[in-house]
Amino acid sequence: MSTDVRGSVEGAGEGAATATATATGGGPDGWADLPGDTALSIRVPEANHLVSTGFPAHVTVLYPFLGASRLSASAHADLTEVFAAHAPFTLTFTEFRRYPGVLYLPPEPDAPVRALTAALTDRWPEAVPYRGIFTPPLAPHLTLANHEGPDTYEAAYDALEARLAPHLPVVSQVNEVHLMVTDGAGGWRDLRTYRLGEGTSVPALCDARAKRV
């Protein structure tokens, strides 16, 4: 998750955070994924072909969530209840936006994603989005690219936007949220999937290939 935002995002427009993050995390300007960190994420497979980060297209609902050691049967039951209270929804991605070093798509509307985040942080106030590094927390976003530095990203992403623009809008029906865990070395695997509005969850049958949340 720590590679979601590169470079300073100070003053990067609506929803931007007045903070700084680095690509690799750690130190005073960023954070590192720790072994056992978890995240709750919405998959957007319709946008996978647009993403050049090396990881599936997604919109983060909450990172980090509880450490894996705290994911008891009771915690899973509570998560199932939280997500059951929220109906499925549709997200549409129509325009490009940028943080310095990052090209992303904002979801429309973003209120359902924010509502999920709010419900989770109300239930688990210790699960502070992005460890509190960004004030306010980053707005919901689907990262397309984060590989360019501050001196190259504008020109590179101008070209990338021109190439990707014919593929917009992207429309995705959201029926579930994925709980994932990291080994702290860049690998993420599925733990469980929670269905919106249904009151059920599905444990992962096997470890997924390394994925970024």
SERO-4910 file (N, C-alpha, C, O; in steps of 0.05 Angstrom, whole numbers):
BEGIN
 pado doro    nc1    nc2    nc3   cac1   cac2   cac3    cc1    cc2    cc3    oc1    oc2    oc3
  Met    A     16    -24      0      0      0      0     17     25      0      8     46     -9
  Ser    A     42     23     10     58     48     13     67     60    -13     76     82    -13
  Thr    A     64     45    -35     71     57    -61     48     70    -75     51     78    -98
  Asp    A     25     72    -62      2     84    -75      6    113    -83     -4    122   -103
  Val    A     21    127    -66     25    156    -71     54    162    -69     68    155    -50
  Arg    A     65    175    -90     93    181    -91     97    211    -91     81    226   -103
  Gly    A    117    220    -77    124    248    -78    105    265    -61     86    254    -49
  Ser    A    110    291    -60     93    309    -45     66    311    -57     63    313    -81
  Val    A     45    309    -40     18    314    -49      7    340    -38    -17    345    -39
  Glu    A     24    356    -27     15    381    -16      4    399    -38     18    405    -58
  Gly    A    -20    409    -34    -32    427    -53    -39    415    -79    -39    428   -100
  Ala    A    -44    388    -80    -49    374   -105    -78    374   -114    -85    358   -131
  Gly    A    -94    392   -104   -121    395   -114   -141    384    -94   -134    377    -72
  Glu    A   -167    383   -103   -189    374    -86   -183    346    -75   -177    328    -90
  Gly    A   -186    344    -49   -183    318    -36   -154    312    -30   -148    291    -18
  Ala    A   -135    329    -38   -107    323    -33   -100    327     -4   -113    343     10
  Ala    A    -80    313      5    -72    315     33    -48    334     35    -31    335     18
  Thr    A    -47    348     57    -25    366     62     -4    351     77      1    356    101
  Ala    A      9    332     63     29    316     75     47    306     53     43    312     30
  Thr    A     68    290     60     87    280     41     90    250     45     90    241     68
  Ala    A     92    235     23     97    206     25    118    199      5    122    213    -15
  Thr    A    132    177     10    153    168     -8    144    142    -21    125    129    -11
  Ala    A    158    134    -42    150    109    -56    155     85    -39    140     66    -40
  Thr    A    176     85    -23    183     61     -8    175     62     21    176     41     34
  Gly    A    166     84     31    158     86     59    182     88     77    205     88     69
  Gly    A    175     88    103    196     90    123    206    119    126    202    135    108
  Gly    A    218    125    149    229    151    152    207    172    157    184    165    158
  Pro    A    216    197    161    197    218    168    178    226    146    157    238    151
  Asp    A    183    219    121    167    228     98    149    206     87    136    210     66
  Gly    A    147    183    100    130    162     89    125    140    109    127    145    133
  Trp    A    118    117    100    112     95    118    119     69    103    121     69     78
  Ala    A    122     48    118    127     22    105    105      2    113     94      3    135
  Asp    A     98    -16     94     80    -37    101     94    -56    121    117    -63    117
  Leu    A     80    -63    142     91    -80    162     79   -108    159     56   -111    151
  Pro    A     95   -129    166     84   -156    164     58   -158    181     58   -151    204
  Gly    A     37   -169    169     12   -171    182     -7   -148    179    -29   -148    189
  Asp    A      3   -126    166    -16   -104    159    -38   -115    141    -34   -132    124
  Thr    A    -62   -104    146    -84   -112    129    -97    -87    116    -92    -65    125
  Ala    A   -112    -92     96   -126    -70     82   -153    -80     71   -156   -104     65
  Leu    A   -172    -62     69   -198    -68     57   -200    -53     31   -195    -28     30
  Ser    A   -206    -67      9   -203    -55    -18   -225    -64    -36   -235    -86    -34
  Ile    A   -233    -46    -54   -252    -52    -75   -237    -58   -101   -221    -42   -110
  Arg    A   -242    -81   -113   -230    -87   -139   -245    -74   -162   -270    -73   -161
  Val    A   -231    -65   -182   -243    -53   -205   -231    -67   -230   -214    -56   -243
  Pro    A   -240    -92   -235   -227   -107   -257   -230    -94   -284   -214    -99   -302
  Glu    A   -251    -78   -287   -256    -65   -313   -233    -45   -320   -231    -38   -343
  Ala    A   -218    -37   -300   -196    -18   -305   -168    -31   -304   -148    -17   -306
  Asn    A   -167    -57   -301   -141    -70   -299   -123    -64   -323    -99    -61   -320
  His    A   -135    -62   -347   -118    -58   -371   -108    -29   -373    -91    -23   -390
  Leu    A   -117    -11   -355   -108     16   -355    -85     21   -335    -72     42   -336
  Val    A    -81      3   -317    -63      7   -294    -35     -2   -302    -31    -24   -312
  Ser    A    -15     14   -295     13      7   -301     29      6   -275     54     10   -276
  Thr    A     16      1   -253     31     -2   -228     41    -30   -223     57    -34   -205
  Gly    A     31    -49   -238     39    -77   -234     20    -91   -215     25   -114   -207
  Phe    A     -2    -79   -206    -21    -90   -188    -49    -86   -199    -53    -67   -215
  Pro    A    -68   -102   -190    -95    -99   -201   -108    -72   -194   -101    -60   -173
  Ala    A   -126    -63   -210   -140    -37   -205   -157    -40   -181   -171    -60   -177
  His    A   -157    -20   -164   -171    -21   -139   -176      7   -128   -163     26   -136
  Val    A   -195      9   -110   -199     33    -94   -197     25    -65   -213      8    -56
  Thr    A   -179     36    -50   -175     30    -22   -198     40     -5   -205     64     -7
  Val    A   -210     24     11   -230     32     30   -217     40     57   -224     60     68
  Leu    A   -199     23     67   -185     29     92   -158     15     92   -157    -10     90
  Tyr    A   -137     30     96   -110     20     99    -96     37    119    -97     62    117
  Pro    A    -82     26    139    -84     -3    146   -108     -7    164   -119     11    177
  Phe    A   -117    -33    163   -139    -41    181   -126    -54    206   -104    -46    213
  Leu    A   -139    -72    219   -127    -85    242   -104   -103    234   -104   -114    212
  Gly    A    -84   -106    252    -64   -126    247    -75   -154    245    -96   -160    257
  Ala    A    -63   -171    229    -74   -198    224    -79   -213    249    -97   -229    251
  Ser    A    -63   -209    270    -66   -224    295    -92   -216    309   -100   -231    327
  Arg    A   -104   -194    302   -129   -185    315   -153   -194    299   -176   -187    307
  Leu    A   -150   -208    278   -173   -216    261   -186   -241    272   -183   -263    260
  Ser    A   -200   -238    294   -213   -260    307   -240   -266    293   -248   -251    275
  Ala    A   -253   -288    301   -280   -294    291   -299   -271    296   -316   -265    280
  Ser    A   -296   -258    319   -313   -236    327   -308   -212    308   -327   -199    299
  Ala    A   -283   -207    301   -277   -185    282   -289   -190    255   -300   -172    243
  His    A   -287   -215    245   -299   -221    220   -329   -218    220   -341   -209    201
  Ala    A   -341   -226    243   -370   -223    246   -378   -194    245   -398   -186    233
  Asp    A   -362   -177    258   -368   -148    258   -364   -137    230   -380   -120    222
  Leu    A   -344   -145    216   -340   -135    189   -363   -144    171   -373   -128    155
  Thr    A   -372   -168    174   -395   -178    159   -419   -160    164   -434   -153    145
  Glu    A   -424   -153    189   -446   -136    197   -444   -108    185   -463    -97    175
  Val    A   -419    -97    186   -415    -70    176   -421    -69    146   -436    -52    137
  Phe    A   -411    -88    131   -415    -88    102   -443    -95     94   -454    -86     74
  Ala    A   -456   -112    110   -484   -119    105   -502    -95    106   -523    -95     93
  Ala    A   -495    -75    122   -511    -51    125   -509    -32    101   -523    -11    101
  His    A   -492    -38     82   -487    -20     59   -495    -35     33   -485    -56     28
  Ala    A   -512    -22     18   -521    -35     -7   -499    -34    -28   -482    -16    -27
  Pro    A   -500    -52    -47   -481    -50    -70   -485    -24    -85   -507    -11    -83
  Phe    A   -465    -15    -99   -466     10   -113   -450      9   -138   -434    -10   -143
  Thr    A   -453     29   -155   -438     31   -180   -419     54   -179   -426     76   -171
  Leu    A   -394     50   -187   -374     71   -190   -368     76   -219   -366     57   -235
  Thr    A   -366    101   -226   -359    110   -253   -333    127   -252   -331    144   -235
  Phe    A   -315    121   -270   -290    136   -271   -289    150   -298   -288    137   -319
  Thr    A   -289    176   -298   -292    192   -322   -269    211   -328   -267    220   -351
  Glu    A   -252    217   -309   -232    237   -313   -206    231   -298   -206    216   -279
  Phe    A   -184    242   -308   -158    238   -296   -153    260   -276   -161    283   -280
  Arg    A   -139    253   -255   -129    273   -236   -101    265   -228    -92    242   -233
  Arg    A    -87    283   -216    -59    278   -208    -52    288   -180    -61    309   -172
  Tyr    A    -37    272   -167    -19    282   -146      8    283   -159     13    268   -178
  Pro    A     27    299   -149     54    298   -161     65    270   -160     67    258   -139
  Gly    A     71    260   -184     82    233   -186     61    211   -189     68    188   -193
  Val    A     35    218   -187     14    198   -188     -8    207   -207    -17    230   -207
  Leu    A    -16    189   -224    -39    193   -242    -61    174   -232    -57    150   -228
  Tyr    A    -85    185   -227   -107    169   -216   -134    177   -228   -136    198   -241
  Leu    A   -153    160   -223   -181    165   -230   -198    168   -204   -197    150   -188
  Pro    A   -212    190   -201   -230    192   -178   -256    177   -184   -267    180   -206
  Pro    A   -267    162   -165   -293    149   -169   -316    168   -166   -315    187   -150
  Glu    A   -336    164   -182   -360    180   -181   -384    161   -178   -388    143   -194
  Pro    A   -401    165   -157   -396    183   -135   -376    170   -115   -372    146   -116
  Asp    A   -363    187    -99   -345    175    -79   -358    172    -52   -346    161    -34
  Ala    A   -383    182    -49   -397    180    -23   -400    151    -13   -396    147     11
  Pro    A   -406    131    -30   -409    104    -19   -382     94     -8   -382     79     12
  Val    A   -360    100    -20   -334     92    -11   -328    106     16   -319     93     35
  Arg    A   -332    131     17   -328    146     42   -346    136     64   -337    135     87
  Ala    A   -370    128     58   -388    117     78   -378     91     90   -380     87    114
  Leu    A   -367     74     73   -355     49     82   -331     55    101   -328     43    122
  Thr    A   -314     74     92   -291     81    109   -300     92    136   -289     85    157
  Ala    A   -320    110    135   -330    122    160   -342    100    179   -337    101    203
  Ala    A   -356     81    168   -368     60    184   -347     43    197   -349     35    221
  Leu    A   -326     37    182   -304     21    193   -288     36    215   -282     25    236
  Thr    A   -282     62    210   -267     77    230   -284     84    254   -273     89    276
  Asp    A   -310     85    251   -328     89    274   -327     64    292   -326     66    317
  Arg    A   -326     41    279   -326     15    295   -298     10    306   -295      0    328
  Trp    A   -277     17    290   -250     12    299   -234     38    297   -219     42    278
  Pro    A   -237     57    316   -224     83    314   -194     82    314   -181    101    306
  Glu    A   -183     59    323   -154     57    322   -143     52    294   -119     54    289
  Ala    A   -161     45    275   -152     40    248   -153     67    233   -172     73    219
  Val    A   -132     82    236   -130    109    225   -121    107    196   -100     96    190
  Pro    A   -137    118    177   -129    116    148   -101    127    143    -94    149    152
  Tyr    A    -85    111    129    -57    118    121    -41    127    146    -23    143    144
  Arg    A    -47    114    169    -32    119    194    -33    148    202    -16    157    218
  Gly    A    -51    164    192    -53    192    199    -33    210    186    -31    233    193
  Ile    A    -19    199    166      2    215    153    -11    238    137      1    260    135
  Phe    A    -34    233    124    -47    252    107    -69    266    122    -87    253    133
  Thr    A    -70    293    121    -90    308    134   -101    328    114    -87    347    106
  Pro    A   -127    325    105   -145    302    111   -135    277     97   -117    279     81
  Pro    A   -147    254    104   -139    229     90   -143    232     60   -159    248     51
  Leu    A   -128    217     45   -130    217     16   -159    211      7   -172    194     19
  Ala    A   -169    225    -13   -195    220    -24   -194    193    -38   -173    184    -47
  Pro    A   -218    179    -40   -218    154    -55   -207    158    -84   -212    178    -97
  His    A   -191    138    -92   -177    141   -118   -169    114   -129   -165     95   -113
  Leu    A   -167    112   -155   -157     89   -168   -130     96   -182   -130    111   -202
  Thr    A   -108     87   -171    -82     94   -182    -77     80   -208    -79     56   -211
  Leu    A    -70     97   -228    -63     86   -255    -33     83   -258    -24     63   -270
  Ala    A    -18    102   -248     11    102   -251     24    118   -228     13    138   -220
  Asn    A     46    108   -219     60    122   -197     91    119   -200    105    120   -180
  His    A    100    116   -225    128    109   -230    145    133   -237    169    131   -240
  Glu    A    133    156   -241    148    179   -250    156    198   -226    141    200   -207
  Gly    A    179    211   -228    188    229   -208    178    257   -213    164    262   -233
  Pro    A    185    276   -195    174    303   -197    183    319   -222    169    337   -230
  Asp    A    205    311   -234    215    325   -258    203    314   -284    206    327   -305
  Thr    A    191    291   -283    183    278   -308    153    271   -309    143    265   -331
  Tyr    A    139    273   -287    112    262   -287     93    277   -304     75    265   -316
  Glu    A     95    304   -306     76    319   -321     76    311   -350     55    305   -361
  Ala    A     99    311   -363    100    303   -391     93    274   -395     78    267   -414
  Ala    A    102    257   -378     97    228   -381     67    223   -378     56    207   -393
  Tyr    A     54    236   -359     26    231   -355      8    245   -375    -15    237   -380
  Asp    A     18    267   -386      3    279   -409      1    258   -431    -21    254   -443
  Ala    A     23    245   -437     22    225   -458      5    201   -450     -9    190   -467
  Leu    A      7    193   -425     -8    170   -416    -38    176   -416    -54    159   -424
  Glu    A    -46    199   -408    -74    207   -409    -84    206   -438   -106    196   -442
  Ala    A    -69    216   -456    -78    216   -484    -82    188   -494   -100    182   -510
  Arg    A    -65    169   -485    -68    141   -494    -92    128   -481   -105    111   -493
  Leu    A    -97    135   -456   -118    121   -441   -146    134   -444   -166    121   -439
  Ala    A   -147    159   -452   -172    173   -453   -194    159   -469   -217    159   -461
  Pro    A   -188    146   -491   -209    132   -506   -222    109   -491   -244    100   -498
  His    A   -210    100   -469   -220     78   -453   -239     87   -431   -251     70   -417
  Leu    A   -242    113   -428   -260    124   -407   -287    130   -420   -288    137   -444
  Pro    A   -309    128   -405   -310    122   -377   -308     92   -371   -312     75   -389
  Val    A   -300     86   -347   -301     59   -336   -323     57   -316   -325     75   -298
  Val    A   -340     37   -318   -362     34   -299   -359      6   -286   -354    -14   -299
  Ser    A   -362      6   -259   -358    -18   -244   -379    -21   -223   -385     -3   -208
  Gln    A   -392    -45   -222   -412    -51   -202   -397    -62   -178   -382    -81   -180
  Val    A   -401    -51   -154   -387    -59   -130   -406    -75   -112   -426    -64   -102
  Asn    A   -400   -100   -109   -417   -118    -93   -402   -129    -69   -414   -142    -52
  Glu    A   -376   -125    -67   -360   -137    -46   -335   -121    -40   -326   -104    -56
  Val    A   -324   -126    -17   -299   -113     -8   -280   -135      0   -288   -154     14
  His    A   -255   -133     -8   -235   -153     -2   -217   -145     22   -208   -122     24
  Leu    A   -213   -164     40   -194   -161     62   -169   -175     53   -169   -199     46
  Met    A   -146   -161     55   -120   -171     46   -100   -167     68   -103   -150     86
  Val    A    -78   -183     67    -57   -181     87    -30   -181     72    -28   -194     51
  Thr    A    -10   -167     83     16   -166     70     37   -180     87     35   -183    111
  Asp    A     57   -190     73     80   -202     86    101   -181     94    122   -187    105
  Gly    A     96   -155     86    114   -134     93    136   -130     72    152   -111     74
  Ala    A    137   -148     52    158   -147     32    146   -141      4    159   -146    -16
  Gly    A    122   -131      4    109   -124    -22     88   -143    -31     74   -137    -50
  Gly    A     87   -166    -18     67   -186    -26     41   -184    -10     42   -181     15
  Trp    A     18   -185    -23     -8   -184    -11    -24   -209    -19    -21   -218    -42
  Arg    A    -40   -219     -1    -57   -242     -8    -85   -237      4    -88   -224     24
  Asp    A   -104   -249     -9   -132   -247      0   -136   -264     25   -125   -286     28
  Leu    A   -151   -252     44   -160   -267     67   -189   -274     66   -197   -297     72
  Arg    A   -205   -254     58   -234   -258     59   -248   -237     42   -237   -215     38
  Thr    A   -271   -244     32   -287   -225     17   -314   -221     31   -327   -240     39
  Tyr    A   -321   -196     34   -346   -189     47   -366   -178     27   -359   -160     11
  Arg    A   -390   -188     27   -410   -180      7   -426   -157     19   -435   -157     42
  Leu    A   -431   -137      2   -447   -114     11   -476   -122     11   -486   -135     -8
  Gly    A   -490   -114     32   -519   -117     34   -529   -145     38   -553   -150     37
  Glu    A   -511   -165     42   -520   -193     44   -514   -206     70   -527   -226     77
  Gly    A   -496   -194     86   -491   -206    112   -475   -232    111   -477   -249    128
  Thr    A   -458   -235     90   -442   -259     87   -413   -251     80   -408   -230     70
  Ser    A   -395   -269     86   -367   -266     78   -356   -292     69   -366   -314     77
  Val    A   -336   -291     51   -325   -315     39   -295   -316     45   -281   -299     35
  Pro    A   -286   -336     61   -257   -338     65   -243   -344     39   -253   -358     22
  Ala    A   -218   -334     37   -202   -341     13   -195   -370     14   -188   -381     35
  Leu    A   -197   -384     -9   -192   -413    -10   -162   -418    -10   -153   -440     -1
  Cys    A   -147   -400    -21   -118   -404    -23   -105   -377    -25   -118   -357    -30
  Asp    A    -79   -376    -20    -64   -351    -22    -64   -341    -51    -60   -356    -70
  Ala    A    -70   -315    -53    -69   -303    -80    -40   -296    -86    -23   -295    -69
  Arg    A    -35   -291   -112     -9   -280   -119     -5   -253   -107    -24   -240   -101
  Ala    A     20   -245   -104     26   -219    -92     10   -197   -105     10   -194   -130
  Lys    A     -3   -181    -89    -20   -159   -100    -16   -135    -82    -11   -138    -58
  Arg    A    -19   -112    -93    -17    -88    -78    -45    -78    -73    -62    -78    -91
  Val    A    -50    -68    -49    -76    -58    -42    -78    -28    -45    -99    -17    -39
***
